[in-house]
Amino acid sequence: MFNKLFPSLAVLLFSSLVVLNLAGCGGNSSNETENANGNSEAEAGTKKAELTASTPAEFAQSIVALLAANDPNEFIKFVFPAKEELLAFGLKTISADKRDGFVEEIEKDFDEMRKQVLESFAKVRNEQAEKGCDWKEAKFLRAEYETEDRHGISQAEIEVTFSAGGQTYEFELDDCVLINGRWYTLDNMR
């Protein structure tokens, strides 16, 4: 979890500010199913379909497509915010007296956070393959999530279910946050 991996940043963002508490509790529950045009996510990933993330379900669906396409470079660009975007978002939402500390923590921990999220790509692919998942047949089924709005910031934890070869598989996206109308994750997939 984000606050276990990066305690000083977590303290700054969560405890001190109570602004970016990405714990994802309470809020509305929602389930959404496979994409509207009926394409499997493996097909969407292979065709380089447009990846979307305006809702937690779209975000999850796009991640399944990237996992199926086995494209870790595109995955990390899609799921993890650019440093500049994260800094700009934090600076406009964090009180002035906390901004310097926030910037220091992002500068210190950003690359390690990004690396760990990227490493989770291979880990999830391999763990599901060991369970019999044929990623070529991966098809997004649903995203179950609870969203919470704290101080104007939307957050979610997303449980993703997909199928492949008649079996269903799951993974979880923790510490998801809506930045400028688009969902990102700041933590490993599990």
PASEBA-1860 file (N, C-alpha, C; in nm, 3 decimals):
! residues 190
1> MFNKLFPS> 0.083/-0.118/0.000/0.000/0.000/0.000/0.088/0.124/0.000 ~ 0.042/0.228/-0.064/0.117/0.352/-0.083/0.174/0.405/0.047 ~ 0.093/0.415/0.153/0.143/0.474/0.274/0.238/0.384/0.350 ~ 0.247/0.256/0.320/0.347/0.168/0.380/0.480/0.180/0.306 ~ 0.474/0.197/0.174/0.595/0.204/0.094/0.665/0.339/0.106 ~ 0.589/0.442/0.121/0.645/0.575/0.124/0.589/0.651/0.244 ~ 0.631/0.614/0.364/0.569/0.672/0.483/0.581/0.823/0.493 ~ 0.693/0.880/0.456/0.705/1.025/0.471/0.612/1.097/0.374
9> LAVLLFSS> 0.602/1.051/0.251/0.510/1.111/0.156/0.367/1.086/0.200 ~ 0.341/0.968/0.250/0.207/0.935/0.295/0.167/1.025/0.412 ~ 0.259/1.047/0.503/0.229/1.136/0.615/0.198/1.275/0.563 ~ 0.279/1.321/0.470/0.258/1.454/0.415/0.122/1.464/0.346 ~ 0.094/1.368/0.260/-0.029/1.373/0.182/-0.152/1.336/0.262 ~ -0.139/1.234/0.346/-0.257/1.180/0.413/-0.282/1.244/0.549 ~ -0.186/1.233/0.637/-0.207/1.279/0.773/-0.207/1.431/0.782 ~ -0.104/1.494/0.731/-0.092/1.638/0.744/-0.200/1.712/0.670
17> LVVLNLAG> -0.233/1.666/0.552/-0.326/1.741/0.468/-0.468/1.689/0.471 ~ -0.483/1.561/0.492/-0.611/1.493/0.482/-0.676/1.527/0.349 ~ -0.592/1.561/0.254/-0.642/1.600/0.123/-0.630/1.486/0.025 ~ -0.517/1.418/0.028/-0.495/1.311/-0.068/-0.498/1.175/-0.001 ~ -0.589/1.157/0.093/-0.601/1.027/0.159/-0.658/0.930/0.059 ~ -0.573/0.843/0.009/-0.612/0.753/-0.099/-0.657/0.619/-0.047 ~ -0.715/0.613/0.072/-0.752/0.487/0.133/-0.877/0.427/0.074 ~ -0.955/0.502/-0.002/-1.069/0.447/-0.075/-1.174/0.382/0.010
25> CGGNSSNE> -1.226/0.448/0.111/-1.331/0.387/0.192/-1.458/0.469/0.175 ~ -1.570/0.405/0.197/-1.698/0.473/0.188/-1.733/0.506/0.044 ~ -1.832/0.590/0.024/-1.868/0.635/-0.109/-1.964/0.542/-0.180 ~ -1.973/0.560/-0.308/-2.064/0.483/-0.389/-1.998/0.358/-0.442 ~ -2.076/0.254/-0.456/-2.025/0.130/-0.514/-2.078/0.119/-0.655 ~ -1.995/0.070/-0.746/-2.038/0.063/-0.885/-1.976/-0.058/-0.952 ~ -2.048/-0.117/-1.041/-1.999/-0.227/-1.122/-2.026/-0.194/-1.267 ~ -1.928/-0.217/-1.353/-1.949/-0.197/-1.495/-1.892/-0.317/-1.568
33> TENANGNS> -1.952/-0.352/-1.682/-1.912/-0.470/-1.754/-1.830/-0.436/-1.877 ~ -1.804/-0.538/-1.959/-1.714/-0.521/-2.073/-1.756/-0.407/-2.162 ~ -1.665/-0.365/-2.248/-1.687/-0.244/-2.323/-1.810/-0.250/-2.412 ~ -1.862/-0.134/-2.446/-1.990/-0.123/-2.514/-1.990/-0.185/-2.653 ~ -1.878/-0.186/-2.721/-1.879/-0.241/-2.856/-1.857/-0.392/-2.858 ~ -1.843/-0.455/-2.741/-1.835/-0.600/-2.733/-1.698/-0.657/-2.761 ~ -1.598/-0.575/-2.791/-1.464/-0.626/-2.816/-1.401/-0.673/-2.687 ~ -1.326/-0.780/-2.696/-1.250/-0.822/-2.579/-1.137/-0.723/-2.560
41> EAEAGTKK> -1.087/-0.715/-2.440/-0.980/-0.622/-2.413/-0.851/-0.664/-2.483 ~ -0.832/-0.795/-2.502/-0.715/-0.840/-2.576/-0.720/-0.787/-2.718 ~ -0.839/-0.791/-2.780/-0.854/-0.735/-2.914/-0.827/-0.586/-2.912 ~ -0.882/-0.519/-2.812/-0.864/-0.374/-2.803/-0.717/-0.339/-2.789 ~ -0.644/-0.413/-2.706/-0.502/-0.387/-2.687/-0.423/-0.414/-2.814 ~ -0.455/-0.522/-2.882/-0.384/-0.557/-3.005/-0.407/-0.452/-3.113 ~ -0.528/-0.400/-3.121/-0.562/-0.301/-3.222/-0.518/-0.161/-3.180 ~ -0.454/-0.147/-3.066/-0.415/-0.017/-3.013/-0.536/0.073/-2.999
49> AELTASTP> -0.642/0.016/-2.944/-0.763/0.094/-2.922/-0.733/0.209/-2.827 ~ -0.815/0.308/-2.834/-0.797/0.423/-2.747/-0.817/0.380/-2.602 ~ -0.720/0.412/-2.520/-0.728/0.381/-2.379/-0.798/0.497/-2.310 ~ -0.892/0.465/-2.223/-0.967/0.569/-2.154/-0.959/0.548/-2.003 ~ -0.978/0.657/-1.931/-0.970/0.650/-1.785/-1.053/0.759/-1.720 ~ -1.167/0.793/-1.778/-1.250/0.896/-1.717/-1.336/0.842/-1.603 ~ -1.350/0.710/-1.596/-1.417/0.644/-1.483/-1.325/0.533/-1.433 ~ -1.346/0.489/-1.309/-1.265/0.376/-1.261/-1.282/0.251/-1.348
57> AEFAQSIV> -1.402/0.228/-1.398/-1.424/0.110/-1.483/-1.349/0.121/-1.615 ~ -1.350/0.238/-1.677/-1.273/0.257/-1.801/-1.124/0.239/-1.774 ~ -1.079/0.291/-1.664/-0.939/0.277/-1.625/-0.902/0.129/-1.612 ~ -0.985/0.053/-1.540/-0.961/-0.090/-1.522/-0.964/-0.165/-1.654 ~ -1.060/-0.132/-1.738/-1.074/-0.196/-1.869/-0.949/-0.171/-1.954 ~ -0.899/-0.051/-1.953/-0.779/-0.018/-2.029/-0.656/-0.091/-1.974 ~ -0.649/-0.108/-1.844/-0.537/-0.181/-1.785/-0.539/-0.328/-1.828 ~ -0.657/-0.387/-1.832/-0.667/-0.526/-1.881/-0.617/-0.533/-2.025
65> ALLAANDP> -0.654/-0.436/-2.107/-0.607/-0.433/-2.246/-0.455/-0.424/-2.254 ~ -0.396/-0.341/-2.170/-0.250/-0.328/-2.169/-0.181/-0.454/-2.118 ~ -0.239/-0.518/-2.018/-0.184/-0.645/-1.969/-0.191/-0.750/-2.079 ~ -0.305/-0.757/-2.148/-0.323/-0.855/-2.254/-0.226/-0.829/-2.370 ~ -0.202/-0.703/-2.400/-0.112/-0.668/-2.509/0.035/-0.681/-2.469 ~ 0.060/-0.705/-2.341/0.195/-0.719/-2.287/0.282/-0.598/-2.326 ~ 0.230/-0.481/-2.291/0.298/-0.356/-2.326/0.330/-0.276/-2.200 ~ 0.439/-0.312/-2.130/0.471/-0.244/-2.004/0.504/-0.096/-2.021
73> NEFIKFVF> 0.563/-0.057/-2.132/0.596/0.084/-2.153/0.470/0.169/-2.165 ~ 0.375/0.122/-2.243/0.249/0.195/-2.257/0.172/0.190/-2.125 ~ 0.180/0.078/-2.054/0.114/0.063/-1.924/0.157/0.173/-1.828 ~ 0.287/0.189/-1.808/0.334/0.285/-1.708/0.301/0.428/-1.749 ~ 0.307/0.457/-1.877/0.268/0.591/-1.924/0.120/0.617/-1.898 ~ 0.040/0.511/-1.908/-0.105/0.526/-1.893/-0.149/0.532/-1.746 ~ -0.094/0.446/-1.661/-0.147/0.434/-1.524/-0.085/0.529/-1.423 ~ 0.035/0.577/-1.449/0.107/0.656/-1.350/0.123/0.799/-1.400
81> PAKEELLA> 0.082/0.897/-1.321/0.089/1.036/-1.371/0.232/1.081/-1.393 ~ 0.249/1.171/-1.487/0.379/1.234/-1.508/0.411/1.319/-1.385 ~ 0.539/1.330/-1.355/0.581/1.406/-1.237/0.526/1.548/-1.242 ~ 0.533/1.611/-1.356/0.486/1.749/-1.370/0.337/1.759/-1.340 ~ 0.260/1.662/-1.388/0.116/1.665/-1.364/0.085/1.642/-1.216 ~ 0.154/1.548/-1.155/0.134/1.521/-1.013/0.172/1.642/-0.928 ~ 0.285/1.705/-0.961/0.327/1.824/-0.887/0.225/1.937/-0.904 ~ 0.183/1.962/-1.026/0.086/2.069/-1.051/-0.045/2.043/-0.978
89> FGLKTISA> -0.091/1.919/-0.980/-0.214/1.882/-0.911/-0.199/1.903/-0.761 ~ -0.088/1.855/-0.704/-0.065/1.871/-0.561/-0.054/2.016/-0.521 ~ 0.016/2.093/-0.601/0.036/2.234/-0.566/-0.093/2.315/-0.570 ~ -0.186/2.275/-0.656/-0.312/2.350/-0.659/-0.411/2.302/-0.553 ~ -0.388/2.184/-0.494/-0.481/2.132/-0.394/-0.427/2.137/-0.251 ~ -0.298/2.154/-0.235/-0.235/2.152/-0.104/-0.222/2.294/-0.052 ~ -0.242/2.309/0.078/-0.229/2.441/0.138/-0.086/2.492/0.122 ~ -0.072/2.621/0.115/0.057/2.685/0.087/0.166/2.643/0.185
97> DKRDGFVE> 0.132/2.623/0.311/0.233/2.588/0.410/0.285/2.445/0.397 ~ 0.221/2.364/0.317/0.263/2.224/0.299/0.328/2.198/0.163 ~ 0.328/2.295/0.075/0.374/2.274/-0.062/0.521/2.237/-0.073 ~ 0.608/2.304/0.003/0.751/2.274/-0.006/0.778/2.128/0.031 ~ 0.716/2.081/0.138/0.734/1.942/0.180/0.681/1.844/0.076 ~ 0.568/1.878/0.016/0.511/1.794/-0.088/0.606/1.781/-0.206 ~ 0.660/1.894/-0.252/0.752/1.893/-0.365/0.876/1.811/-0.331 ~ 0.931/1.827/-0.211/1.048/1.749/-0.169/1.020/1.600/-0.173
105> EIEKDFDE> 0.905/1.560/-0.122/0.871/1.417/-0.119/0.851/1.361/-0.260 ~ 0.787/1.435/-0.347/0.769/1.388/-0.485/0.906/1.375/-0.552 ~ 0.990/1.475/-0.536/1.124/1.469/-0.595/1.202/1.348/-0.542 ~ 1.186/1.318/-0.416/1.260/1.208/-0.353/1.204/1.070/-0.391 ~ 1.072/1.055/-0.393/1.010/0.922/-0.404/0.948/0.890/-0.539 ~ 0.935/0.985/-0.628/0.862/0.964/-0.752/0.917/0.848/-0.834 ~ 1.047/0.846/-0.859/1.105/0.742/-0.944/1.087/0.603/-0.885 ~ 1.101/0.590/-0.754/1.082/0.459/-0.689/0.936/0.415/-0.696
113> MRKQVLES> 0.845/0.507/-0.675/0.702/0.475/-0.687/0.671/0.425/-0.827 ~ 0.717/0.497/-0.926/0.693/0.461/-1.067/0.751/0.324/-1.098 ~ 0.873/0.299/-1.050/0.939/0.170/-1.073/0.857/0.056/-1.013 ~ 0.807/0.073/-0.892/0.730/-0.033/-0.828/0.598/-0.059/-0.899 ~ 0.533/0.046/-0.947/0.409/0.027/-1.023/0.440/-0.048/-1.152 ~ 0.549/-0.013/-1.220/0.588/-0.083/-1.342/0.620/-0.230/-1.314 ~ 0.691/-0.258/-1.206/0.724/-0.396/-1.172/0.599/-0.479/-1.145 ~ 0.493/-0.416/-1.098/0.370/-0.491/-1.072/0.306/-0.541/-1.201
121> FAKVRNEQ> 0.335/-0.477/-1.314/0.283/-0.522/-1.443/0.325/-0.666/-1.470 ~ 0.455/-0.693/-1.465/0.506/-0.829/-1.489/0.458/-0.925/-1.382 ~ 0.454/-0.878/-1.259/0.411/-0.966/-1.149/0.267/-1.013/-1.168 ~ 0.177/-0.922/-1.200/0.036/-0.960/-1.221/0.024/-1.052/-1.342 ~ 0.091/-1.019/-1.452/0.085/-1.106/-1.570/0.134/-1.247/-1.535 ~ 0.247/-1.256/-1.468/0.304/-1.387/-1.435/0.219/-1.464/-1.336 ~ 0.169/-1.397/-1.232/0.085/-1.466/-1.133/-0.041/-1.522/-1.197 ~ -0.104/-1.445/-1.285/-0.225/-1.493/-1.350/-0.192/-1.605/-1.450
129> AEKGCDWK> -0.081/-1.595/-1.520/-0.040/-1.701/-1.613/-0.015/-1.832/-1.537 ~ 0.044/-1.822/-1.419/0.066/-1.942/-1.336/-0.065/-2.007/-1.295 ~ -0.172/-1.929/-1.289/-0.304/-1.981/-1.255/-0.377/-2.033/-1.379 ~ -0.310/-2.026/-1.497/-0.369/-2.078/-1.619/-0.421/-1.973/-1.715 ~ -0.401/-1.847/-1.685/-0.452/-1.738/-1.770/-0.377/-1.735/-1.903 ~ -0.453/-1.740/-2.012/-0.398/-1.716/-2.145/-0.431/-1.571/-2.178 ~ -0.332/-1.484/-2.165/-0.356/-1.341/-2.182/-0.408/-1.307/-2.321 ~ -0.384/-1.391/-2.420/-0.436/-1.363/-2.555/-0.588/-1.367/-2.557
137> EAKFLRAE> -0.648/-1.435/-2.460/-0.794/-1.446/-2.453/-0.855/-1.356/-2.346 ~ -0.777/-1.270/-2.285/-0.825/-1.187/-2.176/-0.938/-1.095/-2.221 ~ -1.042/-1.092/-2.140/-1.160/-1.010/-2.171/-1.208/-0.946/-2.040 ~ -1.211/-0.817/-2.039/-1.258/-0.743/-1.922/-1.402/-0.780/-1.889 ~ -1.431/-0.808/-1.762/-1.568/-0.838/-1.721/-1.629/-0.726/-1.639 ~ -1.558/-0.684/-1.532/-1.617/-0.581/-1.447/-1.511/-0.517/-1.358 ~ -1.548/-0.402/-1.307/-1.468/-0.332/-1.208/-1.560/-0.299/-1.092 ~ -1.523/-0.345/-0.975/-1.598/-0.311/-0.855/-1.514/-0.213/-0.776
145> YETEDRHG> -1.577/-0.105/-0.738/-1.501/-0.001/-0.671/-1.591/0.083/-0.584 ~ -1.529/0.147/-0.492/-1.594/0.247/-0.410/-1.517/0.376/-0.432 ~ -1.589/0.481/-0.460/-1.523/0.610/-0.476/-1.556/0.697/-0.356 ~ -1.466/0.784/-0.328/-1.485/0.878/-0.219/-1.434/1.013/-0.265 ~ -1.507/1.115/-0.229/-1.466/1.250/-0.262/-1.427/1.319/-0.132 ~ -1.299/1.352/-0.120/-1.250/1.421/-0.001/-1.187/1.552/-0.045 ~ -1.242/1.658/0.006/-1.190/1.790/-0.023/-1.177/1.815/-0.173 ~ -1.275/1.762/-0.247/-1.276/1.784/-0.391/-1.189/1.689/-0.472
153> ISQAEIEV> -1.131/1.588/-0.408/-1.046/1.491/-0.479/-1.115/1.355/-0.476 ~ -1.139/1.297/-0.593/-1.200/1.165/-0.603/-1.095/1.057/-0.594 ~ -1.124/0.954/-0.514/-1.031/0.843/-0.492/-1.107/0.711/-0.502 ~ -1.036/0.604/-0.534/-1.101/0.473/-0.545/-1.000/0.362/-0.525 ~ -1.052/0.249/-0.482/-0.982/0.122/-0.484/-1.065/0.036/-0.578 ~ -1.001/-0.031/-0.673/-1.074/-0.100/-0.780/-1.036/-0.247/-0.782 ~ -1.137/-0.334/-0.773/-1.118/-0.478/-0.791/-1.158/-0.509/-0.934 ~ -1.064/-0.563/-1.011/-1.084/-0.588/-1.153/-1.104/-0.737/-1.176
161> TFSAGGQT> -1.207/-0.773/-1.250/-1.233/-0.912/-1.287/-1.230/-0.922/-1.439 ~ -1.156/-1.021/-1.487/-1.152/-1.046/-1.631/-1.157/-1.197/-1.652 ~ -1.184/-1.237/-1.775/-1.190/-1.379/-1.807/-1.087/-1.411/-1.915 ~ -1.049/-1.537/-1.918/-0.961/-1.589/-2.022/-0.979/-1.739/-2.025 ~ -1.015/-1.792/-2.140/-1.031/-1.936/-2.154/-1.134/-1.997/-2.060 ~ -1.242/-1.927/-2.035/-1.349/-1.981/-1.952/-1.327/-1.966/-1.802 ~ -1.216/-1.913/-1.760/-1.190/-1.890/-1.618/-1.193/-1.741/-1.590 ~ -1.221/-1.706/-1.465/-1.215/-1.566/-1.426/-1.094/-1.543/-1.337
169> YEFELDDC> -1.042/-1.424/-1.345/-0.923/-1.384/-1.270/-0.948/-1.246/-1.213 ~ -0.875/-1.214/-1.107/-0.890/-1.083/-1.043/-0.756/-1.023/-1.007 ~ -0.754/-0.892/-1.002/-0.643/-0.819/-0.942/-0.701/-0.689/-0.887 ~ -0.620/-0.622/-0.805/-0.668/-0.503/-0.736/-0.579/-0.382/-0.768 ~ -0.644/-0.269/-0.783/-0.576/-0.141/-0.801/-0.606/-0.056/-0.679 ~ -0.504/-0.030/-0.600/-0.520/0.053/-0.481/-0.475/0.194/-0.510 ~ -0.514/0.284/-0.425/-0.466/0.422/-0.429/-0.483/0.486/-0.566 ~ -0.603/0.474/-0.620/-0.635/0.540/-0.746/-0.689/0.679/-0.715
177> VLINGRWY> -0.652/0.774/-0.798/-0.693/0.912/-0.776/-0.728/0.977/-0.910 ~ -0.827/1.063/-0.906/-0.870/1.136/-1.025/-0.794/1.267/-1.031 ~ -0.711/1.280/-1.135/-0.630/1.400/-1.155/-0.670/1.461/-1.288 ~ -0.722/1.581/-1.283/-0.761/1.653/-1.405/-0.857/1.572/-1.492 ~ -0.955/1.507/-1.430/-1.057/1.433/-1.504/-1.017/1.295/-1.552 ~ -0.904/1.244/-1.503/-0.851/1.115/-1.549/-0.798/1.038/-1.430 ~ -0.824/0.906/-1.430/-0.781/0.819/-1.320/-0.637/0.771/-1.339 ~ -0.565/0.764/-1.227/-0.430/0.710/-1.219/-0.421/0.624/-1.094
185> TLDNMR> -0.315/0.544/-1.086/-0.286/0.473/-0.961/-0.148/0.512/-0.914 ~ -0.131/0.519/-0.783/-0.003/0.552/-0.723/0.054/0.435/-0.647 ~ 0.001/0.315/-0.671/0.043/0.197/-0.598/0.049/0.077/-0.692 ~ 0.114/-0.028/-0.646/0.128/-0.153/-0.722/-0.008/-0.218/-0.745 ~ -0.020/-0.290/-0.854/-0.136/-0.378/-0.873/-0.109/-0.502/-0.790 ~ -0.216/-0.564/-0.740/-0.197/-0.690/-0.669/-0.307/-0.788/-0.709
END
